[in-house]
């Protein structure tokens, strides 16, 4: 490893900044040196490093006519200022060289696959954080803007930094533009039921006739429900209402200390099952259609499995959007979960406490640090730019706290032990649940670039649930793939009626279709939702009277970090 420590060139003309960057890389390389590395891989990395470094210095030695360009494929260095500044271009090239070497050494670590992946993740985090684009003195675009604005960009950047320190999180959008109930979560409706963990919203029909069987939507309890009701043009809820469905939705609480002992069973019994009973009563239907999104899908399925264990079938159909039931492969999130990590959580908040929403938000952001962290550090603070208004990123910043006992049960029984898929192994609300009893028609949706719920894992629900199933794969990621209104005519999706055991075999025979998956889902839901009947004249009933207008109080509650 000493070959790399002594062989790192120093950036000419950049003085102390160059030296600090070099020393930072040396410390990171020294950290890898304490691990067992595959000797041949280390030798190969050394040789490649020296070869690439020699080529770079030979180009530099050739004189001014041999101009060094920044790495072409890296968007962080794509600006004109990087190309026109020889020292900055060289710094970017040297950074890229060192990054490649670091990753090669990370891949050379000997150990089990999870250890190797953790090392690579940690190294990648250091690489992304140490980019010269993140340092004012090394970023020619930020320096040029400071000169052009006579320092105003630096002043604005400092104001942005102070603002973000006060609010407790990095601004990814202009949050002053949005307000829940004013231009987000505006679909008309009424809160018709509430308890300690949730409110239930009944949306006002916009058609004279509605489908007889209502739809209950169970969104994730991480962040707020209005990801499915952003603005009118991209609201999943509004689209379903306009299609003639009678829609109800759960708005989860943003937990505070009064809920520090709340459990997974409480969320299932009071939240999912309590709202199912309310919808059945209000609609006068013994069976309803149900939809769960992300962890909302896991909660919903848990509740339906409890009903099934008690001999009841309140759900006529089930839709799961980017949801885990089989947690065999949880993708990059698996790096954060092992017995030691889960036991630590259980010791600290497993009996009483809160998981702060900001902690979860930061974790998810650092899964894509260049896009969701450093991009905004550079824009907000180094260049003094106000990020553009973007409703999805405002929602992303509106995080929610979770009760510690609920969160710890979820971690152990799903991500760590994968108990839910095993018949009778998981006890929820006093019942041993068995997903094989959920024989209703199921619509399964996954997103192809999802880094939260890998689509292959979402597909595994095909092999767990026994009833008639439809699986659709959408383009894009965990959120953008779901929120894809047909009018935008964006992205595509894949369909294949033959549900074979292997996800990859299914995709190999699937047909790519343009546009949104929403249209196909509504066609499917129409087949589950019965005949058209007169729309109700008012929300709720005598047992479940209107409490307040949508979006309700719970969704408006924000907590500091």
Legacy VTK file of the C-alpha trace (Angstrom):
# vtk DataFile Version 3.0
C-alpha trace
ASCII
DATASET POLYDATA
POINTS 561 float
0.000 0.000 0.000
2.971 2.309 0.494
3.300 2.455 -3.281
0.101 4.490 -3.391
0.925 6.659 -0.384
4.233 7.750 -1.871
3.064 7.804 -5.468
0.197 10.262 -5.231
1.194 13.358 -7.211
0.516 16.818 -5.828
-1.488 19.267 -7.896
0.821 22.000 -9.187
-0.136 25.574 -8.544
-2.807 24.834 -5.961
-0.660 24.973 -2.837
-2.277 24.104 0.475
-5.533 22.934 -1.107
-3.635 20.418 -3.222
-1.683 19.194 -0.210
-4.835 18.771 1.875
-6.527 16.806 -0.879
-3.502 14.570 -1.264
-3.291 13.947 2.495
-7.005 13.090 2.621
-6.584 10.456 -0.051
-3.562 9.057 1.774
-5.569 8.697 4.987
-8.340 6.872 3.136
-5.840 4.525 1.484
-4.245 3.896 4.874
-7.663 2.819 6.170
-7.848 0.162 3.488
-4.359 -1.029 4.324
-5.601 -2.514 7.607
-7.813 -4.950 5.722
-6.912 -8.214 4.009
-6.654 -7.557 0.274
-6.293 -9.968 -2.607
-2.575 -9.633 -3.565
-3.038 -10.011 -7.295
-5.821 -7.447 -7.336
-3.631 -4.998 -5.413
-0.773 -5.487 -7.875
-3.151 -4.949 -10.786
-4.495 -1.756 -9.166
-0.959 -0.491 -8.574
0.058 -1.149 -12.151
-3.055 0.502 -13.553
-2.576 3.496 -11.282
1.030 4.005 -12.326
0.134 3.523 -15.983
-2.682 6.087 -15.864
-0.644 8.533 -13.747
2.276 8.282 -16.174
-0.013 8.980 -19.132
-1.441 11.995 -17.334
1.961 13.440 -16.487
3.260 12.772 -19.976
0.381 14.815 -21.346
1.165 17.588 -18.876
4.848 17.513 -19.773
4.073 17.871 -23.476
3.425 21.577 -22.999
0.510 24.004 -23.305
-0.577 22.620 -26.675
-1.394 19.257 -25.033
-4.392 20.523 -23.097
-5.754 18.313 -20.309
-9.534 18.023 -20.266
-11.605 17.068 -17.207
-13.227 13.588 -17.134
-15.716 13.617 -19.975
-18.309 11.296 -18.450
-18.592 13.072 -15.086
-21.309 15.734 -15.016
-19.689 17.443 -12.034
-16.866 18.626 -14.316
-18.871 19.235 -17.487
-18.964 23.029 -17.220
-16.965 25.320 -19.472
-14.955 26.678 -16.538
-13.482 23.237 -15.842
-12.316 22.893 -19.452
-10.792 26.357 -19.558
-8.848 26.073 -16.288
-5.814 23.751 -16.731
-5.205 23.348 -12.997
-8.867 22.506 -12.339
-8.959 20.056 -15.244
-5.822 18.367 -13.937
-7.296 18.239 -10.443
-10.438 16.598 -11.761
-8.414 14.041 -13.724
-6.250 13.275 -10.709
-9.346 12.928 -8.549
-10.847 10.488 -11.044
-7.606 8.488 -11.127
-7.469 8.228 -7.342
-11.179 7.339 -7.199
-10.722 4.468 -9.646
-7.805 3.200 -7.599
-9.707 3.410 -4.326
-12.612 1.436 -5.769
-10.251 -1.162 -7.208
-8.739 -1.620 -3.749
-12.201 -1.821 -2.186
-13.067 -4.580 -4.642
-9.873 -6.379 -3.595
-10.982 -6.698 0.037
-11.151 -10.315 1.151
-14.266 -11.362 3.049
-17.923 -12.214 2.625
-19.985 -10.368 0.048
-21.745 -8.143 2.587
-18.426 -6.986 4.062
-17.090 -6.221 0.590
-20.196 -4.255 -0.299
-19.987 -2.264 2.927
-16.377 -1.376 2.255
-17.198 -0.318 -1.288
-20.138 1.791 -0.065
-17.958 3.533 2.539
-15.194 4.167 0.022
-17.684 5.530 -2.495
-19.072 7.895 0.150
-15.548 9.236 0.790
-14.888 9.560 -2.924
-18.088 11.513 -3.528
-17.479 13.779 -0.520
-13.872 14.575 -1.510
-14.603 15.687 -5.047
-12.818 18.954 -5.907
-16.183 20.245 -7.129
-17.304 20.333 -3.476
-14.472 22.680 -2.443
-14.751 26.398 -3.202
-11.006 26.831 -3.795
-10.991 23.929 -6.302
-14.247 24.666 -8.130
-13.624 27.061 -11.045
-17.353 27.484 -11.731
-18.021 28.713 -8.202
-14.945 30.952 -8.278
-15.934 32.449 -11.619
-19.429 33.175 -10.354
-18.016 34.827 -7.234
-15.951 37.147 -9.421
-18.815 37.876 -11.839
-21.228 38.705 -9.006
-18.620 40.667 -7.032
-18.981 38.252 -4.129
-22.765 38.274 -4.032
-22.910 34.533 -4.764
-20.719 33.829 -1.732
-22.900 36.041 0.441
-26.037 34.289 -0.804
-24.391 30.908 -0.227
-23.663 31.812 3.366
-27.280 32.882 3.850
-28.458 29.566 2.404
-26.134 27.698 4.751
-27.398 29.585 7.822
-30.996 29.000 6.727
-30.420 25.258 6.350
-28.687 25.062 9.718
-31.715 26.687 11.315
-34.224 24.412 9.588
-32.151 21.323 10.301
-31.751 19.910 6.799
-30.236 20.614 3.407
-32.614 22.412 1.044
-33.239 20.401 -2.102
-35.941 22.718 -3.383
-37.348 26.172 -2.730
-39.570 25.184 0.182
-41.146 28.626 0.412
-43.154 27.879 -2.751
-45.135 24.973 -1.283
-47.708 24.550 1.451
-49.700 21.436 2.253
-53.377 22.170 1.708
-52.700 25.193 -0.484
-50.878 23.812 -3.523
-50.074 20.271 -2.305
-52.586 17.656 -1.098
-55.482 19.689 -2.489
-57.859 16.976 -3.702
-61.179 17.799 -1.942
-62.235 15.449 0.813
-63.003 15.033 4.500
-61.405 13.368 7.491
-63.992 10.844 8.702
-62.021 8.877 11.309
-58.963 9.355 13.469
-57.076 7.735 16.297
-53.590 7.954 17.782
-51.772 6.641 14.699
-53.733 7.939 11.715
-56.551 9.871 10.139
-58.793 8.484 7.388
-59.669 10.754 4.464
-62.701 10.173 2.258
-62.330 12.026 -1.038
-65.270 13.841 -2.591
-66.492 12.211 -5.821
-66.205 14.240 -9.021
-68.434 11.975 -11.113
-72.194 11.406 -10.833
-71.632 7.662 -10.630
-68.950 5.802 -8.695
-67.872 2.187 -8.520
-69.741 0.269 -5.853
-66.640 -1.207 -4.195
-64.493 1.552 -2.661
-60.695 1.775 -2.660
-58.597 2.230 0.492
-55.034 3.489 -0.054
-52.374 2.739 2.578
-49.352 4.993 1.878
-45.956 4.613 3.566
-45.657 5.940 7.121
-42.205 7.287 6.255
-42.767 10.842 4.953
-46.315 12.028 4.289
-49.172 10.531 2.292
-49.324 13.368 -0.221
-46.710 11.795 -2.461
-49.897 10.312 -3.956
-51.639 13.718 -4.005
-49.005 16.276 -4.954
-50.513 18.773 -7.404
-53.640 18.280 -9.531
-51.724 17.333 -12.667
-49.722 14.541 -10.994
-52.068 13.386 -8.225
-52.630 9.628 -8.180
-55.576 10.153 -5.827
-57.259 12.770 -8.014
-56.784 10.542 -11.071
-58.501 7.597 -9.368
-61.360 9.813 -8.176
-61.827 11.242 -11.674
-62.012 7.689 -13.039
-65.121 7.087 -10.929
-63.675 5.335 -7.886
-64.713 6.049 -4.332
-61.336 6.665 -2.705
-60.291 6.589 0.950
-56.732 7.153 2.173
-54.806 6.794 5.430
-52.844 9.826 6.657
-50.300 8.543 9.178
-49.315 10.491 12.274
-45.954 12.215 12.551
-45.046 10.521 15.827
-44.052 12.497 18.916
-43.048 11.446 22.424
-46.624 10.522 23.305
-46.314 7.617 20.837
-42.862 6.475 21.925
-44.182 3.050 22.979
-46.357 2.432 19.900
-45.813 -0.911 18.175
-46.130 -2.494 14.744
-49.305 -4.176 16.005
-50.744 -0.755 16.863
-50.104 0.478 13.327
-51.736 -2.651 11.903
-54.720 -2.839 14.257
-55.507 0.826 14.813
-54.304 2.019 11.424
-54.883 -0.564 8.710
-57.636 -2.611 10.312
-59.339 0.343 11.977
-59.568 2.140 8.641
-60.747 -0.973 6.795
-63.630 -1.238 9.251
-64.448 2.443 8.806
-64.499 2.157 5.008
-66.694 -0.958 5.171
-69.137 0.838 7.446
-69.266 4.076 5.435
-69.585 2.319 2.067
-71.900 -0.445 3.383
-69.718 -2.986 1.604
-68.439 -6.151 3.273
-65.425 -6.178 0.935
-63.324 -3.273 -0.323
-60.378 -2.862 -2.691
-57.063 -2.087 -1.010
-53.767 -0.565 -2.155
-50.452 -0.353 -0.308
-47.379 1.638 -1.301
-43.871 0.708 -0.042
-43.963 -0.017 3.708
-47.676 0.755 3.491
-47.947 -2.390 1.396
-46.178 -4.427 4.077
-48.469 -2.987 6.775
-51.566 -3.600 4.661
-50.602 -7.180 3.858
-49.882 -7.825 7.541
-53.369 -6.584 8.424
-55.064 -8.663 5.747
-53.130 -11.712 6.958
-54.438 -11.085 10.484
-57.974 -10.973 9.107
-57.317 -14.203 7.196
-56.047 -15.916 10.361
-59.386 -14.986 11.956
-61.356 -16.355 9.007
-62.241 -12.968 7.472
-61.696 -11.614 3.951
-62.475 -7.884 3.913
-60.351 -7.137 0.829
-61.789 -7.945 -2.593
-58.507 -7.087 -4.315
-55.013 -6.006 -3.350
-52.648 -3.626 -5.149
-49.017 -3.415 -4.012
-46.786 -0.607 -5.312
-43.008 -1.043 -4.859
-43.561 -3.155 -1.749
-41.549 -5.886 -0.028
-43.143 -9.087 1.211
-40.061 -11.223 0.660
-37.008 -9.432 2.097
-34.405 -11.898 0.785
-32.738 -9.188 -1.312
-33.177 -5.659 0.018
-30.509 -4.148 -2.215
-28.259 -1.453 -0.854
-30.295 -1.117 2.347
-28.998 -4.528 3.394
-25.655 -2.841 4.117
-27.213 -1.100 7.131
-28.873 -4.159 8.681
-27.254 -6.928 10.716
-27.775 -8.461 14.146
-25.488 -5.948 15.826
-27.202 -2.918 14.267
-30.702 -4.185 15.003
-29.812 -5.152 18.586
-28.399 -1.673 19.163
-31.653 -0.119 17.949
-33.634 -2.448 20.179
-31.531 -1.503 23.208
-31.915 2.225 22.588
-35.457 2.698 21.212
-36.927 -0.813 21.082
-39.082 -0.388 24.187
-39.608 3.354 24.132
-38.323 6.123 21.902
-38.485 7.666 18.456
-36.593 7.219 15.229
-36.206 10.787 13.991
-37.384 11.397 10.465
-34.284 13.426 9.636
-32.127 10.381 10.305
-34.048 8.274 7.797
-34.092 11.127 5.290
-30.317 11.514 5.531
-29.813 7.773 5.068
-31.918 7.705 1.911
-30.210 10.813 0.530
-26.755 9.295 0.966
-27.802 6.299 -1.087
-27.466 8.745 -4.012
-25.108 11.369 -2.550
-24.048 13.190 -5.708
-27.647 13.767 -6.827
-29.278 14.369 -3.435
-26.500 15.879 -1.297
-23.379 17.254 -2.957
-25.223 18.672 -5.947
-27.107 20.949 -3.533
-24.044 21.732 -1.430
-22.357 23.071 -4.559
-25.401 24.907 -5.899
-26.754 26.288 -2.631
-23.574 27.175 -0.759
-20.682 27.512 -3.241
-22.678 29.191 -6.025
-25.356 30.869 -3.901
-28.187 29.523 -6.046
-31.712 28.932 -4.779
-32.776 25.413 -5.799
-35.769 25.311 -8.174
-39.243 24.568 -6.866
-39.981 20.837 -7.175
-42.970 19.296 -5.413
-41.483 15.810 -5.123
-38.354 17.117 -3.396
-40.455 19.227 -1.033
-42.270 16.037 -0.047
-38.901 14.321 0.336
-37.866 16.935 2.909
-41.131 16.595 4.859
-39.946 13.641 6.930
-41.812 11.865 9.728
-40.733 10.344 13.017
-41.482 6.688 13.720
-42.102 5.053 17.109
-39.029 3.077 18.168
-40.823 -0.190 19.062
-42.689 -0.194 15.735
-39.501 0.480 13.772
-37.451 -2.153 15.633
-40.087 -4.847 15.091
-40.093 -3.998 11.397
-36.299 -4.159 11.157
-35.969 -7.527 12.884
-38.924 -9.351 11.381
-38.454 -8.177 7.809
-35.025 -6.838 6.845
-33.038 -9.002 9.279
-34.937 -12.275 9.639
-37.382 -12.160 6.688
-40.079 -13.791 8.807
-43.142 -12.478 7.009
-42.738 -14.826 4.056
-42.576 -17.909 6.299
-46.077 -19.304 7.034
-46.925 -19.002 10.709
-43.543 -17.621 11.773
-44.635 -14.013 12.300
-47.120 -13.080 15.029
-49.102 -9.885 14.371
-51.932 -8.755 16.632
-51.825 -12.130 18.361
-52.206 -14.121 15.137
-49.706 -16.278 13.260
-49.913 -14.880 9.764
-49.782 -16.891 6.563
-49.615 -15.040 3.249
-50.833 -18.177 1.464
-54.320 -17.367 2.755
-54.443 -14.099 0.783
-56.095 -15.489 -2.340
-57.711 -12.304 -3.662
-56.723 -10.886 -7.101
-53.472 -8.930 -6.797
-51.921 -6.179 -8.934
-48.173 -5.834 -8.350
-46.173 -2.824 -9.538
-42.392 -2.334 -9.335
-39.965 0.285 -10.686
-36.995 -0.888 -12.714
-34.418 1.566 -11.276
-35.731 1.356 -7.693
-32.852 1.424 -5.178
-35.196 1.160 -2.156
-37.217 -1.890 -3.239
-35.320 -3.701 -6.033
-37.847 -4.724 -8.637
-36.767 -8.354 -8.561
-37.640 -8.445 -4.855
-41.048 -6.893 -5.472
-41.577 -9.572 -8.117
-41.055 -12.286 -5.477
-44.575 -11.534 -4.218
-45.707 -13.423 -7.326
-44.313 -16.568 -5.738
-45.837 -15.873 -2.305
-49.452 -14.903 -3.022
-51.721 -17.677 -4.341
-54.516 -15.733 -6.076
-54.781 -14.342 -9.623
-51.914 -11.902 -10.165
-50.898 -9.152 -12.562
-47.352 -7.780 -12.518
-46.248 -4.542 -14.199
-42.740 -3.102 -14.264
-42.368 0.649 -14.702
-39.401 2.747 -15.708
-37.521 5.082 -13.356
-37.131 4.835 -9.575
-39.003 4.236 -6.344
-41.039 7.458 -6.428
-40.814 8.837 -9.966
-41.854 5.478 -11.386
-45.029 5.448 -9.284
-45.936 9.115 -9.797
-46.287 8.995 -13.589
-49.621 10.477 -14.766
-50.746 9.444 -18.271
-51.150 13.026 -19.488
-47.395 13.568 -19.215
-46.768 10.774 -21.751
-43.467 10.000 -20.053
-41.497 6.830 -19.478
-42.705 3.348 -20.293
-43.661 0.090 -18.615
-43.373 -3.639 -19.240
-46.140 -6.247 -19.169
-46.193 -10.029 -19.443
-49.193 -12.153 -18.443
-47.014 -15.239 -17.949
-45.828 -15.022 -14.347
-42.878 -17.410 -14.262
-40.883 -17.930 -11.029
-37.845 -15.915 -12.175
-38.073 -12.127 -12.427
-35.402 -11.984 -15.128
-37.157 -14.671 -17.180
-40.377 -12.668 -16.876
-38.641 -9.514 -18.132
-36.959 -11.346 -21.022
-40.390 -12.206 -22.414
-42.126 -8.948 -21.436
-43.396 -6.291 -23.833
-42.368 -2.662 -23.374
-45.298 -0.269 -23.714
-45.070 3.542 -23.881
-46.486 5.819 -21.227
-47.900 5.401 -17.760
-48.917 2.177 -16.023
-51.831 4.015 -14.367
-54.184 3.353 -17.293
-53.686 -0.406 -17.173
-54.108 -0.451 -13.408
-57.409 1.475 -13.609
-58.689 -0.981 -16.218
-57.792 -3.814 -13.838
-59.353 -2.021 -10.847
-62.582 -1.416 -12.751
-62.924 -5.181 -12.982
-62.669 -5.498 -9.195
-64.816 -2.516 -8.237
-68.302 -3.629 -9.253
-71.086 -1.746 -10.952
-71.609 2.000 -11.094
-73.907 3.487 -8.462
-74.934 7.005 -7.522
-72.134 8.937 -5.865
-72.697 9.611 -2.140
-74.110 13.018 -1.354
-71.884 13.492 1.687
-68.867 11.978 3.380
-68.912 9.597 6.325
-71.968 8.293 8.156
-73.496 8.444 11.633
-70.780 6.214 13.091
-68.007 8.037 11.271
-68.981 11.722 10.994
-66.860 14.334 9.271
-64.139 15.628 11.599
-62.479 18.264 9.404
-61.701 18.990 5.734
-58.859 17.208 3.960
-55.897 17.129 4.152
-56.432 17.121 7.925
-54.220 18.044 10.862
-51.869 15.072 10.938
-50.216 15.717 7.590
-49.429 19.325 8.499
-47.314 18.460 11.540
-43.600 19.016 10.985
-40.885 18.187 13.463
-37.377 19.559 13.778
-34.431 17.198 13.428
LINES 1 562
561 0 1 2 3 4 5 6 7 8 9 10 11 12 13 14 15 16 17 18 19 20 21 22 23 24 25 26 27 28 29 30 31 32 33 34 35 36 37 38 39 40 41 42 43 44 45 46 47 48 49 50 51 52 53 54 55 56 57 58 59 60 61 62 63 64 65 66 67 68 69 70 71 72 73 74 75 76 77 78 79 80 81 82 83 84 85 86 87 88 89 90 91 92 93 94 95 96 97 98 99 100 101 102 103 104 105 106 107 108 109 110 111 112 113 114 115 116 117 118 119 120 121 122 123 124 125 126 127 128 129 130 131 132 133 134 135 136 137 138 139 140 141 142 143 144 145 146 147 148 149 150 151 152 153 154 155 156 157 158 159 160 161 162 163 164 165 166 167 168 169 170 171 172 173 174 175 176 177 178 179 180 181 182 183 184 185 186 187 188 189 190 191 192 193 194 195 196 197 198 199 200 201 202 203 204 205 206 207 208 209 210 211 212 213 214 215 216 217 218 219 220 221 222 223 224 225 226 227 228 229 230 231 232 233 234 235 236 237 238 239 240 241 242 243 244 245 246 247 248 249 250 251 252 253 254 255 256 257 258 259 260 261 262 263 264 265 266 267 268 269 270 271 272 273 274 275 276 277 278 279 280 281 282 283 284 285 286 287 288 289 290 291 292 293 294 295 296 297 298 299 300 301 302 303 304 305 306 307 308 309 310 311 312 313 314 315 316 317 318 319 320 321 322 323 324 325 326 327 328 329 330 331 332 333 334 335 336 337 338 339 340 341 342 343 344 345 346 347 348 349 350 351 352 353 354 355 356 357 358 359 360 361 362 363 364 365 366 367 368 369 370 371 372 373 374 375 376 377 378 379 380 381 382 383 384 385 386 387 388 389 390 391 392 393 394 395 396 397 398 399 400 401 402 403 404 405 406 407 408 409 410 411 412 413 414 415 416 417 418 419 420 421 422 423 424 425 426 427 428 429 430 431 432 433 434 435 436 437 438 439 440 441 442 443 444 445 446 447 448 449 450 451 452 453 454 455 456 457 458 459 460 461 462 463 464 465 466 467 468 469 470 471 472 473 474 475 476 477 478 479 480 481 482 483 484 485 486 487 488 489 490 491 492 493 494 495 496 497 498 499 500 501 502 503 504 505 506 507 508 509 510 511 512 513 514 515 516 517 518 519 520 521 522 523 524 525 526 527 528 529 530 531 532 533 534 535 536 537 538 539 540 541 542 543 544 545 546 547 548 549 550 551 552 553 554 555 556 557 558 559 560
